[in-house]
Amino acid sequence: MRKVFLSVLFCACTVSVAAHSQAISVDRKEVSTAAARKMVDGCLAFAEKNNILVAVAVVDPSGELLDFHAMQGAGPTAIETAILKAKTAAHWQRSTKILEQDVLTGRNEASLWIKDFPKAGALPMVIGGQFAGAIGVGGAQKQEECAQAGIDAVIPREPVAAQR
């Protein structure tokens, strides 16, 4: 009986020490509102250069809207899809183009089941290897290229390791 009691006491102490040694907070990268504004401006510059009309939305890692702009004449569809795409990219932490391909091939339709918007045009943003938000673009063409231009205006591309 004494051995059982000591074993239980030892386990309880071990669990207690492990619980106290865990972190009580999490440091997380997140795009600032100033950076979000610069991304929108970078995307708009790309759109003007390429003579396209777009709407641009930038969201934080939780999918909350940080900044938004619709060009004159972009239309209500572009406005809605920019926001939906950005939120979907944030939710899945990946390009909505990949999600769209998953749905079209039948490989994974989960994004549809939970009522996300898996249509190409949004990209996740990564800062220092951490997911930091997403940018979505609504319009008729070059949405993903426009989103990348917005990201490139603020976040330097991380070097790709040499492959062997």
Sequence and secondary structure as in RCSB ss.txt:
>XXXX:A:sequence
MRKVFLSVLFCACTVSVAAHSQAISVDRKEVSTAAARKMVDGCLAFAEKNNILVAVAVVDPSGELLDFHAMQGAG
PTAIETAILKAKTAAHWQRSTKILEQDVLTGRNEASLWIKDFPKAGALPMVIGGQFAGAIGVGGAQKQEECAQAG
IDAVIPREPVAAQR
>XXXX:A:secstr
 HHHHHHHHHHHHHHHHHHHTS S        HHHHHHHHHHHHHHHHHTT  EEEEEE TT  EEEEEE TT  
HHHHHHHHHHHHHHHHHTS HHHHHHHHHHTS  HHHHTT    S EEEEEETTEEEEEEEEEESS HHHHHHHH
HHTTS         
